[in-house]
């Protein structure tokens, strides 16, 4: 049985700046999709292709804390560098993913990579926040640097395109990301007229973000920058591309625990939020220069 489409977000509202280097539309929870409804996903920011122009000083987001969840940054155009209070650093280039588990707490900053900043050019990114179950909210912070070359790939029939798997599995191909709960995160690169059909359990919360192009999904039209939320009914998804298209598919098993969010902290109780604030203010997340 086909998945029933619950909602298609056609207007995500006005973009806003995150720091001075990310011009984003917020789909979760900004488009009226609550964190509980889309669990384990907590937030989805999308920076559509935008030319920031050359800059002597890289633009980005200064030092900020995280605790209790994971951040997943997917690079489509442009390059992002990052540093954190554990001493880790790195660069993600187009096609790459940075999967950071904040766990018990970390300080972090991210900005346009130096050479990209100097030349300027189109910059396109997605950032997801993924919740952690209560039992894992205090794990040590760590990274997974996922390169485009390491992702599982599935070629579609009749030159329909390719699916690149960041997390989860499809037709025997696996994504390299290690996740704390069952998650599928796939980039669908569809050629004009290409068709993709898959089955995802109705128990998962499942959605699509159309980054480029135009598709018909289970018979309904979804255009560039639309967001499709599926009801938890049925399991089959059929996508036909009306033009060359790029679609991010995300699905996950919901975490049936209370969600209490306060800025960059996501815990299960207000008391745990206050504890996170106290830990941050007392320096327990470490030190990171601005």
Backbone as CSV, one residue per row, in Angstrom:
resi,resn,N_x,N_y,N_z,CA_x,CA_y,CA_z,C_x,C_y,C_z
1,UNK,0.832,-1.193,0.000,0.000,0.000,0.000,0.873,1.251,0.000
2,UNK,0.528,2.238,-0.811,1.308,3.463,-0.888,1.196,4.279,0.401
3,UNK,2.258,4.978,0.709,2.221,5.896,1.836,1.264,7.046,1.522
4,UNK,0.475,7.404,2.505,-0.426,8.547,2.387,0.345,9.823,2.692
5,UNK,0.195,10.843,1.856,0.873,12.118,2.082,0.030,12.968,3.023
6,UNK,0.603,13.297,4.152,-0.100,14.087,5.161,-0.058,15.574,4.858
7,UNK,1.090,16.034,4.321,1.271,17.476,4.166,2.373,17.750,3.164
8,UNK,2.155,18.763,2.303,3.217,19.281,1.450,3.410,20.751,1.792
9,UNK,4.579,21.079,2.306,4.904,22.464,2.641,5.423,23.136,1.375
10,UNK,4.676,24.098,0.873,5.067,24.786,-0.364,5.699,26.138,-0.093
11,UNK,5.524,26.656,1.116,6.095,27.959,1.470,6.706,27.878,2.860
12,UNK,8.029,27.764,2.955,8.664,27.643,4.273,8.835,28.975,4.990
13,UNK,8.285,30.050,4.442,8.427,31.354,5.065,9.663,32.083,4.580
14,UNK,10.077,33.095,5.327,11.224,33.900,4.943,12.519,33.275,5.446
15,UNK,13.596,33.406,4.677,14.880,32.896,5.171,15.405,33.780,6.299
16,UNK,16.258,33.209,7.130,16.923,33.982,8.164,18.389,33.587,8.216
17,UNK,19.190,34.437,8.782,20.624,34.183,8.854,20.955,33.439,10.144
18,UNK,21.793,32.429,10.014,22.417,31.767,11.155,23.873,32.204,11.132
19,UNK,24.266,33.003,12.126,25.546,33.690,12.023,25.507,34.617,10.822
20,UNK,26.635,34.744,10.134,26.634,35.531,8.896,26.977,34.676,7.685
21,UNK,26.949,33.327,7.865,27.386,32.463,6.779,26.378,31.450,6.292
22,UNK,25.182,31.436,6.903,24.173,30.456,6.514,22.832,31.171,6.382
23,UNK,22.296,31.178,5.173,21.008,31.829,4.887,19.993,30.711,4.697
24,UNK,19.175,30.477,5.724,18.410,29.235,5.758,16.904,29.461,5.832
25,UNK,16.190,28.487,5.286,14.768,28.306,5.540,14.644,27.195,6.576
26,UNK,13.765,27.395,7.549,13.580,26.382,8.582,12.279,25.615,8.319
27,UNK,12.401,24.322,8.065,11.243,23.472,7.800,10.756,22.761,9.056
28,UNK,11.695,22.350,9.898,11.354,21.707,11.170,12.030,22.504,12.277
29,UNK,11.256,23.027,13.239,9.800,22.943,13.358,9.065,24.143,12.757
30,UNK,9.785,24.974,11.965,9.242,26.247,11.518,8.021,26.170,10.626
31,UNK,7.839,25.061,9.905,6.704,24.936,8.986,5.519,24.241,9.652
32,UNK,5.460,24.334,10.969,4.340,23.753,11.688,4.442,22.255,11.870
33,UNK,5.657,21.711,11.750,5.876,20.277,11.950,6.628,20.121,13.265
34,UNK,5.973,19.611,14.270,6.559,19.569,15.603,7.669,18.528,15.690
35,UNK,8.543,18.726,16.662,9.621,17.770,16.890,9.073,16.401,17.262
36,UNK,7.971,16.371,18.002,7.364,15.087,18.366,6.830,14.367,17.129
37,UNK,6.248,15.124,16.203,5.643,14.509,15.020,6.703,13.911,14.093
38,UNK,7.861,14.519,14.015,8.871,14.097,13.038,10.047,13.367,13.700
39,UNK,9.929,13.064,15.004,10.987,12.357,15.737,11.501,11.162,14.927
40,UNK,12.826,10.940,14.912,13.875,11.485,15.766,14.489,12.795,15.272
41,UNK,13.931,13.379,14.200,14.488,14.619,13.668,13.929,15.799,14.460
42,UNK,14.818,16.689,14.840,14.453,17.816,15.694,14.393,19.127,14.935
43,UNK,15.243,19.258,13.935,15.333,20.507,13.186,15.817,20.211,11.776
44,UNK,15.326,20.995,10.827,15.824,20.960,9.452,15.955,22.389,8.957
45,UNK,17.181,22.818,8.764,17.496,24.093,8.126,18.043,23.808,6.735
46,UNK,17.586,24.575,5.752,18.077,24.415,4.382,18.555,25.752,3.857
47,UNK,19.818,25.789,3.448,20.428,26.949,2.792,20.435,26.668,1.295
48,UNK,19.398,27.135,0.534,19.417,26.922,-0.912,20.633,27.610,-1.526
49,UNK,20.967,27.209,-2.735,22.146,27.760,-3.405,22.125,29.281,-3.372
50,UNK,23.188,29.854,-2.795,23.266,31.303,-2.599,24.719,31.714,-2.710
51,UNK,24.970,32.794,-3.442,26.338,33.271,-3.635,26.637,34.348,-2.599
52,UNK,27.442,33.996,-1.617,27.832,34.958,-0.590,28.908,35.927,-1.090
53,UNK,29.536,35.604,-2.233,30.594,36.460,-2.750,31.897,36.239,-2.008
54,UNK,33.005,36.719,-2.583,34.305,36.546,-1.927,34.384,37.334,-0.623
55,UNK,35.158,36.808,0.326,35.280,37.443,1.631,36.682,37.202,2.179
56,UNK,37.289,38.257,2.709,38.618,38.103,3.318,38.539,37.301,4.617
57,UNK,37.438,37.494,5.339,37.234,36.772,6.597,36.107,35.765,6.409
58,UNK,36.371,34.452,6.604,35.316,33.461,6.372,34.067,33.736,7.204
59,UNK,32.920,33.633,6.546,31.632,33.816,7.229,31.208,32.500,7.864
60,UNK,30.405,32.600,8.904,29.947,31.369,9.531,29.239,31.616,10.839
61,UNK,29.366,30.655,11.736,28.732,30.703,13.051,29.822,30.581,14.097
62,UNK,29.855,31.522,15.036,30.870,31.510,16.084,30.657,30.391,17.093
63,UNK,31.459,30.422,18.137,31.455,29.358,19.142,30.076,29.253,19.807
64,UNK,29.542,28.032,19.849,28.247,27.781,20.463,28.224,26.359,21.012
65,UNK,27.394,26.106,22.036,27.344,24.767,22.631,26.261,23.892,22.010
66,UNK,26.403,22.583,22.221,25.354,21.609,21.921,25.381,20.541,23.007
67,UNK,24.234,19.987,23.314,24.160,18.838,24.208,22.889,18.057,23.938
68,UNK,22.998,16.713,23.965,21.830,15.848,23.975,21.330,15.362,22.637
69,UNK,22.035,15.698,21.539,21.553,15.307,20.212,22.728,15.300,19.240
70,UNK,22.426,15.113,17.951,23.444,15.088,16.903,23.138,16.154,15.862
71,UNK,24.180,16.730,15.281,24.005,17.631,14.137,24.554,16.935,12.899
72,UNK,23.806,17.030,11.809,24.192,16.407,10.543,24.210,17.499,9.478
73,UNK,25.389,17.805,8.976,25.546,18.845,7.964,25.865,18.188,6.630
74,UNK,25.024,18.444,5.631,25.174,17.853,4.295,25.559,18.965,3.338
75,UNK,26.719,18.824,2.700,27.221,19.854,1.778,26.824,19.491,0.349
76,UNK,26.213,20.441,-0.335,25.856,20.262,-1.746,26.699,21.167,-2.646
77,UNK,26.891,22.407,-2.221,27.758,23.348,-2.948,28.531,24.155,-1.911
78,UNK,29.811,24.417,-2.202,30.634,25.129,-1.241,31.247,24.180,-0.226
79,UNK,32.079,24.729,0.649,32.803,23.920,1.623,32.724,24.569,2.998
80,UNK,32.634,23.718,4.019,32.499,24.171,5.404,33.637,23.597,6.233
81,UNK,34.244,24.449,7.057,35.245,24.007,8.024,34.636,24.078,9.418
82,UNK,35.185,23.294,10.346,34.664,23.309,11.714,35.795,23.028,12.705
83,UNK,35.607,23.532,13.927,36.483,23.241,15.057,35.610,22.999,16.281
84,UNK,36.134,22.234,17.254,35.375,22.062,18.490,36.294,22.020,19.701
85,UNK,35.686,21.971,20.875,36.426,22.058,22.127,37.154,20.768,22.497
86,UNK,36.950,19.699,21.742,37.714,18.470,21.979,39.012,18.452,21.184
87,UNK,39.198,19.486,20.348,40.398,19.553,19.516,40.198,19.034,18.111
88,UNK,39.001,18.556,17.807,38.732,18.042,16.461,38.475,19.196,15.496
89,UNK,38.793,18.957,14.237,38.506,19.919,13.175,38.421,19.176,11.864
90,UNK,37.879,19.831,10.849,37.778,19.182,9.558,37.116,20.079,8.538
91,UNK,37.036,19.568,7.312,36.422,20.284,6.197,35.512,19.311,5.472
92,UNK,34.306,19.766,5.151,33.438,18.962,4.298,33.222,19.704,2.988
93,UNK,33.358,18.967,1.907,33.249,19.501,0.552,31.961,18.998,-0.094
94,UNK,31.598,19.508,-1.277,30.342,19.089,-1.908,30.199,17.565,-1.974
95,UNK,29.059,17.086,-1.506,28.790,15.653,-1.476,29.115,14.995,-0.159
96,UNK,29.883,15.700,0.700,30.292,15.133,1.986,29.280,15.459,3.078
97,UNK,29.425,14.754,4.204,28.549,14.941,5.364,29.400,14.959,6.632
98,UNK,29.065,15.875,7.532,29.662,15.872,8.865,28.574,15.476,9.853
99,UNK,28.797,14.373,10.554,27.823,13.869,11.511,28.438,14.006,12.901
100,UNK,27.980,14.994,13.656,28.553,15.257,14.972,27.597,14.822,16.068
101,UNK,28.074,13.974,16.960,27.320,13.573,18.136,27.765,14.450,19.297
102,UNK,26.875,15.371,19.708,27.231,16.282,20.797,27.238,15.574,22.144
103,UNK,26.313,14.618,22.313,26.291,13.847,23.545,26.261,14.710,24.790
104,UNK,27.227,14.482,25.694,27.209,15.141,27.011,27.589,16.605,26.962
105,UNK,27.981,17.107,25.774,28.216,18.538,25.660,29.518,18.879,24.969
106,UNK,29.451,19.882,24.074,30.609,20.279,23.289,30.435,21.736,22.851
107,UNK,31.557,22.419,22.657,31.561,23.729,22.014,32.008,23.545,20.577
108,UNK,31.436,24.325,19.678,31.600,24.051,18.254,31.521,25.364,17.491
109,UNK,32.219,25.449,16.369,32.035,26.572,15.448,32.212,26.059,14.035
110,UNK,31.499,26.668,13.103,31.562,26.234,11.706,31.457,27.455,10.806
111,UNK,32.169,27.403,9.697,32.289,28.594,8.856,32.716,28.169,7.453
112,UNK,32.618,29.091,6.509,33.034,28.808,5.142,34.530,28.488,5.126
113,UNK,34.866,27.420,4.446,36.276,27.030,4.333,37.074,28.170,3.701
114,UNK,38.317,28.365,4.132,39.103,29.557,3.807,39.228,29.812,2.316
115,UNK,39.584,28.794,1.549,39.764,28.999,0.105,38.433,29.303,-0.574
116,UNK,37.364,28.618,-0.145,36.045,28.910,-0.711,35.647,30.347,-0.384
117,UNK,35.910,30.773,0.855,35.548,32.134,1.256,36.251,33.171,0.382
118,UNK,37.510,32.913,0.048,38.278,33.876,-0.749,37.735,34.026,-2.166
119,UNK,37.292,32.908,-2.742,36.819,32.951,-4.130,35.325,33.224,-4.225
120,UNK,34.584,32.854,-3.178,33.133,32.962,-3.239,32.549,31.901,-4.154
121,UNK,31.258,31.995,-4.388,30.584,31.011,-5.230,29.319,30.521,-4.565
122,UNK,28.644,29.601,-5.232,27.376,29.099,-4.713,27.609,28.229,-3.477
123,UNK,26.757,28.429,-2.500,26.841,27.725,-1.218,25.470,27.127,-0.937
124,UNK,25.428,25.804,-0.748,24.158,25.103,-0.516,24.383,24.009,0.517
125,UNK,23.619,24.051,1.589,23.796,23.115,2.695,22.447,22.741,3.298
126,UNK,22.393,21.563,3.910,21.299,21.160,4.791,21.900,20.852,6.147
127,UNK,21.254,21.331,7.222,21.617,20.851,8.553,20.401,20.267,9.240
128,UNK,20.586,19.034,9.708,19.586,18.323,10.492,20.067,18.207,11.930
129,UNK,19.128,18.293,12.856,19.391,17.881,14.225,18.651,16.578,14.445
130,UNK,19.368,15.591,14.984,18.818,14.256,15.218,18.872,13.976,16.718
131,UNK,17.750,13.604,17.287,17.685,13.373,18.722,18.431,12.104,19.119
132,UNK,18.843,12.072,20.372,19.430,10.879,20.973,18.478,10.341,22.029
133,UNK,18.380,9.017,22.153,17.584,8.468,23.247,18.204,8.867,24.589
134,UNK,17.390,8.879,25.626,17.836,9.275,26.952,19.108,8.540,27.370
135,UNK,19.177,7.252,27.073,20.319,6.454,27.509,21.626,6.848,26.830
136,UNK,21.530,7.604,25.736,22.724,7.966,24.978,23.021,9.462,25.013
137,UNK,22.255,10.232,25.755,22.456,11.687,25.749,23.760,12.120,26.432
138,UNK,24.379,11.218,27.172,25.620,11.569,27.865,26.838,10.848,27.289
139,UNK,26.739,10.377,26.050,27.918,9.758,25.426,28.976,10.829,25.164
140,UNK,30.217,10.390,25.033,31.293,11.329,24.717,31.071,11.916,23.326
141,UNK,31.316,13.218,23.153,31.174,13.823,21.827,32.123,13.170,20.821
142,UNK,31.660,13.012,19.594,32.527,12.456,18.548,31.951,12.792,17.175
143,UNK,32.764,12.580,16.151,32.408,12.903,14.766,32.428,11.665,13.896
144,UNK,31.625,11.745,12.846,31.781,10.856,11.696,31.944,11.755,10.473
145,UNK,33.120,11.712,9.876,33.363,12.476,8.646,33.040,11.549,7.481
146,UNK,31.926,11.797,6.814,31.424,10.901,5.777,31.682,11.535,4.417
147,UNK,32.554,10.931,3.641,32.851,11.469,2.316,31.852,10.930,1.290
148,UNK,31.726,11.665,0.201,30.836,11.226,-0.873,31.243,9.847,-1.390
149,UNK,32.555,9.606,-1.448,33.051,8.340,-1.998,32.727,7.148,-1.105
150,UNK,32.488,7.402,0.189,32.239,6.298,1.116,30.776,5.866,1.158
151,UNK,29.898,6.634,0.523,28.466,6.339,0.615,28.083,5.154,-0.259
152,UNK,27.120,4.377,0.223,26.552,3.339,-0.616,25.795,3.949,-1.784
153,UNK,25.776,3.261,-2.913,25.095,3.795,-4.091,24.233,2.715,-4.739
154,UNK,23.077,3.149,-5.212,22.191,2.263,-5.967,21.848,2.950,-7.280
155,UNK,22.225,2.326,-8.397,21.893,2.857,-9.714,20.460,2.463,-10.066
156,UNK,19.679,3.420,-10.515,18.302,3.141,-10.872,18.203,2.638,-12.307
157,UNK,17.185,1.859,-12.559,16.992,1.272,-13.885,16.688,2.351,-14.925
158,UNK,16.985,2.002,-16.179,16.653,2.851,-17.331,17.246,4.245,-17.216
159,UNK,18.483,4.297,-16.712,19.194,5.577,-16.571,18.381,6.572,-15.752
160,UNK,17.698,6.059,-14.717,16.830,6.902,-13.906,17.564,7.793,-12.930
161,UNK,18.839,7.459,-12.651,19.608,8.248,-11.710,20.311,7.353,-10.710
162,UNK,20.694,7.927,-9.571,21.432,7.186,-8.548,20.969,7.648,-7.170
163,UNK,20.917,6.703,-6.242,20.619,7.000,-4.847,21.908,6.865,-4.054
164,UNK,22.275,7.906,-3.319,23.470,7.896,-2.488,23.043,7.817,-1.032
165,UNK,23.536,6.807,-0.338,23.036,6.445,0.978,24.005,6.940,2.051
166,UNK,23.527,7.894,2.866,24.308,8.406,3.977,24.129,7.505,5.193
167,UNK,22.889,7.154,5.478,22.552,6.283,6.609,21.451,5.335,6.187
168,UNK,21.438,4.150,6.803,20.434,3.151,6.460,20.893,2.272,5.325
169,UNK,19.959,1.585,4.716,20.302,0.655,3.638,19.202,0.632,2.595
170,UNK,19.599,0.290,1.380,18.667,0.199,0.249,19.195,-0.837,-0.725
171,UNK,18.385,-1.843,-1.004,18.721,-2.851,-2.010,20.121,-3.436,-1.812
172,UNK,20.482,-3.674,-0.555,21.765,-4.297,-0.255,22.928,-3.340,-0.129
173,UNK,22.718,-2.071,-0.420,23.775,-1.065,-0.259,23.556,-0.337,1.065
174,UNK,24.650,-0.064,1.778,24.548,0.511,3.113,25.221,1.874,3.186
175,UNK,24.657,2.734,4.022,25.290,4.007,4.307,26.336,3.855,5.392
176,UNK,27.382,4.693,5.383,28.457,4.562,6.357,28.138,5.117,7.736
177,UNK,27.078,5.919,7.886,26.790,6.546,9.178,26.349,5.512,10.203
178,UNK,26.920,5.599,11.392,26.448,4.818,12.535,25.431,5.654,13.296
179,UNK,24.246,5.107,13.525,23.182,5.863,14.166,22.731,5.161,15.439
180,UNK,22.209,5.936,16.384,21.775,5.397,17.665,20.378,4.803,17.596
181,UNK,19.593,5.205,16.616,18.278,4.634,16.351,18.161,4.407,14.847
182,UNK,17.232,3.574,14.397,17.119,3.287,12.958,16.771,4.539,12.153
183,UNK,17.627,4.881,11.191,17.459,6.072,10.360,17.856,5.747,8.929
184,UNK,17.079,6.259,7.970,17.471,6.290,6.561,17.685,7.739,6.157
185,UNK,18.806,8.014,5.523,19.086,9.349,5.001,19.729,9.155,3.639
186,UNK,18.967,9.495,2.585,19.389,9.215,1.214,19.266,10.465,0.349
187,UNK,20.247,10.668,-0.516,20.150,11.677,-1.571,19.739,10.982,-2.865
188,UNK,18.610,11.402,-3.418,18.112,10.838,-4.680,18.470,11.797,-5.803
189,UNK,19.386,11.383,-6.680,19.762,12.167,-7.855,19.009,11.566,-9.037
190,UNK,17.916,12.207,-9.423,17.011,11.636,-10.422,17.147,12.371,-11.745
191,UNK,17.300,11.598,-12.817,17.311,12.191,-14.149,15.873,12.446,-14.611
192,UNK,15.718,13.355,-15.550,14.401,13.669,-16.108,13.715,12.386,-16.565
193,UNK,12.534,12.122,-16.037,11.797,10.907,-16.370,12.162,9.714,-15.522
194,UNK,13.193,9.848,-14.694,13.608,8.741,-13.842,12.562,8.411,-12.790
195,UNK,12.528,7.146,-12.402,11.537,6.706,-11.417,12.222,5.906,-10.319
196,UNK,11.765,6.121,-9.095,12.322,5.441,-7.923,11.164,4.948,-7.068
197,UNK,11.211,3.662,-6.715,10.195,3.075,-5.847,10.887,2.340,-4.715
198,UNK,10.400,2.562,-3.504,10.965,1.869,-2.353,9.876,1.638,-1.325
199,UNK,10.191,0.817,-0.343,9.267,0.522,0.738,9.927,0.889,2.066
200,UNK,9.256,1.730,2.843,9.744,2.131,4.167,8.622,1.876,5.164
201,UNK,8.944,1.209,6.244,7.929,0.831,7.215,7.079,2.020,7.649
202,UNK,5.792,1.769,7.821,4.866,2.817,8.255,5.199,3.323,9.656
203,UNK,5.972,2.558,10.414,6.347,2.977,11.766,7.329,4.139,11.744
204,UNK,8.083,4.286,10.657,9.024,5.392,10.551,8.289,6.690,10.257
205,UNK,8.787,7.796,10.806,8.400,9.123,10.341,9.247,9.431,9.112
206,UNK,8.579,9.715,7.990,9.256,9.793,6.696,8.900,11.094,5.996
207,UNK,9.902,11.705,5.365,9.668,12.965,4.657,10.670,13.124,3.527
208,UNK,10.379,14.086,2.649,11.238,14.422,1.515,11.443,15.936,1.485
209,UNK,12.649,16.363,1.121,12.910,17.759,0.788,13.368,17.788,-0.663
210,UNK,12.656,18.539,-1.509,13.033,18.635,-2.919,13.976,19.823,-3.055
211,UNK,15.256,19.539,-3.224,16.255,20.597,-3.319,16.281,21.200,-4.718
212,UNK,16.147,20.348,-5.714,16.177,20.814,-7.101,15.140,20.034,-7.900
213,UNK,14.564,20.691,-8.911,13.706,19.998,-9.854,12.247,19.955,-9.459
214,UNK,11.574,18.910,-9.918,10.129,18.740,-9.707,9.817,17.257,-9.816
215,UNK,9.009,16.758,-8.891,8.701,15.337,-8.881,7.206,15.118,-8.706
216,UNK,6.777,13.909,-9.047,5.471,13.407,-8.651,5.723,12.289,-7.653
217,UNK,5.196,12.455,-6.443,5.411,11.455,-5.398,4.058,10.867,-5.004
218,UNK,3.937,9.570,-5.228,2.667,8.867,-5.004,1.497,9.614,-5.647
219,UNK,1.775,10.157,-6.842,0.748,10.795,-7.643,0.532,12.272,-7.384
220,UNK,1.226,12.835,-6.386,1.052,14.254,-6.081,2.294,15.040,-6.489
221,UNK,2.075,16.274,-6.942,3.161,17.109,-7.440,3.891,17.787,-6.291
222,UNK,5.217,17.761,-6.339,6.046,18.474,-5.368,7.160,19.168,-6.135
223,UNK,7.311,20.461,-5.898,8.243,21.281,-6.651,9.481,21.622,-5.824
224,UNK,10.402,22.320,-6.483,11.633,22.721,-5.826,11.343,23.453,-4.518
225,UNK,12.051,23.042,-3.474,11.983,23.607,-2.127,10.695,23.259,-1.388
226,UNK,9.893,22.353,-1.943,8.758,21.809,-1.195,9.252,20.742,-0.223
227,UNK,8.466,20.542,0.837,8.767,19.525,1.840,7.553,18.623,1.961
228,UNK,7.752,17.322,1.828,6.661,16.353,1.836,6.733,15.530,3.116
229,UNK,5.654,15.540,3.882,5.554,14.723,5.092,4.547,13.611,4.855
230,UNK,4.963,12.372,5.085,4.085,11.219,4.905,3.389,10.874,6.220
231,UNK,2.142,10.473,6.121,1.440,9.924,7.279,2.021,8.546,7.583
232,UNK,1.769,8.068,8.798,2.259,6.737,9.181,1.251,5.680,8.744
233,UNK,0.994,5.690,7.440,0.081,4.747,6.820,0.701,4.287,5.507
234,UNK,0.720,2.986,5.287,1.308,2.467,4.060,2.822,2.456,4.133
235,UNK,3.432,1.865,3.111,4.889,1.744,3.138,5.563,2.034,1.801
236,UNK,4.807,2.118,0.717,5.440,2.268,-0.601,5.499,3.730,-1.028
237,UNK,6.672,4.123,-1.528,6.874,5.460,-2.082,7.309,5.308,-3.528
238,UNK,6.619,6.007,-4.437,7.019,6.031,-5.840,7.234,7.480,-6.253
239,UNK,8.417,7.747,-6.766,8.778,9.098,-7.186,9.124,9.072,-8.665
240,UNK,8.521,9.991,-9.411,8.869,10.180,-10.814,9.355,11.610,-10.991
241,UNK,10.503,11.771,-11.634,11.074,13.102,-11.836,10.556,13.709,-13.132
242,UNK,9.964,14.898,-13.022,9.498,15.613,-14.209,10.615,16.400,-14.881
243,UNK,11.732,16.537,-14.185,12.962,17.139,-14.701,14.091,16.634,-13.817
244,UNK,15.328,16.910,-14.191,16.428,16.503,-13.333,16.174,17.032,-11.926
245,UNK,16.275,16.151,-10.933,15.880,16.522,-9.577,16.848,15.960,-8.549
246,UNK,16.932,16.656,-7.422,17.700,16.204,-6.263,16.764,16.239,-5.069
247,UNK,16.606,15.087,-4.424,15.647,14.940,-3.330,16.358,14.305,-2.141
248,UNK,16.171,14.885,-0.957,16.670,14.293,0.283,15.538,13.539,0.947
249,UNK,15.720,12.232,1.114,14.752,11.396,1.810,15.267,11.113,3.208
250,UNK,14.406,11.350,4.196,14.772,11.067,5.574,13.646,10.296,6.243
251,UNK,14.007,9.224,6.929,13.021,8.474,7.695,13.696,7.954,8.952
252,UNK,12.900,7.803,10.002,13.477,7.307,11.242,12.425,6.765,12.172
253,UNK,12.854,5.841,13.013,11.986,5.297,14.047,11.847,6.338,15.152
254,UNK,10.613,6.736,15.494,10.463,7.774,16.507,10.974,7.317,17.878
255,UNK,11.539,8.293,18.603,11.982,8.047,19.974,10.831,8.457,20.884
256,UNK,10.212,7.503,21.516,9.006,7.776,22.308,9.382,8.206,23.717
257,UNK,10.017,9.388,23.792,10.430,9.968,25.069,10.123,11.459,25.052
258,UNK,9.979,12.067,26.224,9.712,13.518,26.252,10.850,14.302,25.595
259,UNK,10.491,15.390,24.905,11.464,16.284,24.283,11.340,17.647,24.943
260,UNK,12.425,18.095,25.554,12.472,19.434,26.119,13.665,20.145,25.481
261,UNK,13.365,21.169,24.675,14.387,21.893,23.930,14.567,23.287,24.504
262,UNK,15.815,23.711,24.593,16.125,25.081,24.972,17.362,25.495,24.184
263,UNK,17.140,26.235,23.091,18.271,26.637,22.261,19.062,25.427,21.789
264,UNK,20.354,25.371,22.124,21.219,24.297,21.625,21.242,23.059,22.514
265,UNK,20.285,22.957,23.463,20.219,21.810,24.361,18.888,21.088,24.134
266,UNK,18.943,19.758,24.025,17.722,18.961,23.876,17.812,17.793,24.848
267,UNK,16.955,17.829,25.872,16.976,16.817,26.912,15.560,16.254,27.092
268,UNK,15.342,15.583,28.226,14.035,14.971,28.479,13.233,15.694,29.551
269,UNK,13.898,16.525,30.370,13.206,17.253,31.426,13.761,18.672,31.520
270,UNK,12.971,19.565,32.145,13.439,20.931,32.365,14.620,20.949,33.331
271,UNK,14.629,20.021,34.278,15.747,19.945,35.223,17.048,19.616,34.495
272,UNK,16.969,18.754,33.500,18.172,18.414,32.725,18.628,19.590,31.872
273,UNK,17.690,20.396,31.404,18.054,21.611,30.667,18.818,22.569,31.582
274,UNK,18.310,22.759,32.784,19.002,23.656,33.720,20.394,23.126,34.050
275,UNK,20.504,21.815,34.169,21.810,21.197,34.421,22.759,21.457,33.249
276,UNK,22.236,21.365,32.009,23.067,21.630,30.827,23.548,23.074,30.818
277,UNK,22.656,24.006,31.168,23.038,25.421,31.217,24.127,25.638,32.267
278,UNK,23.955,25.022,33.430,24.947,25.158,34.497,26.300,24.582,34.065
279,UNK,26.273,23.439,33.412,27.515,22.822,32.943,28.222,23.715,31.930
280,UNK,27.448,24.279,31.016,28.016,25.182,30.021,28.633,26.413,30.685
281,UNK,27.889,27.014,31.592,28.376,28.233,32.249,29.592,27.975,33.131
282,UNK,29.724,26.756,33.638,30.862,26.435,34.515,32.069,25.908,33.751
283,UNK,31.956,25.855,32.390,33.108,25.456,31.583,33.275,23.972,31.355
284,UNK,32.249,23.175,31.697,32.386,21.725,31.557,32.353,21.250,30.110
285,UNK,31.968,22.143,29.173,31.993,21.764,27.763,33.368,22.019,27.128
286,UNK,34.307,22.475,27.925,35.659,22.752,27.403,35.818,24.184,26.979
287,UNK,36.902,24.436,26.232,37.261,25.776,25.804,37.501,25.770,24.305
288,UNK,37.005,26.796,23.624,37.240,26.951,22.182,37.353,28.424,21.878
289,UNK,38.454,28.809,21.236,38.693,30.215,20.927,37.726,30.671,19.843
290,UNK,37.324,31.934,19.928,36.419,32.515,18.922,37.185,32.837,17.644
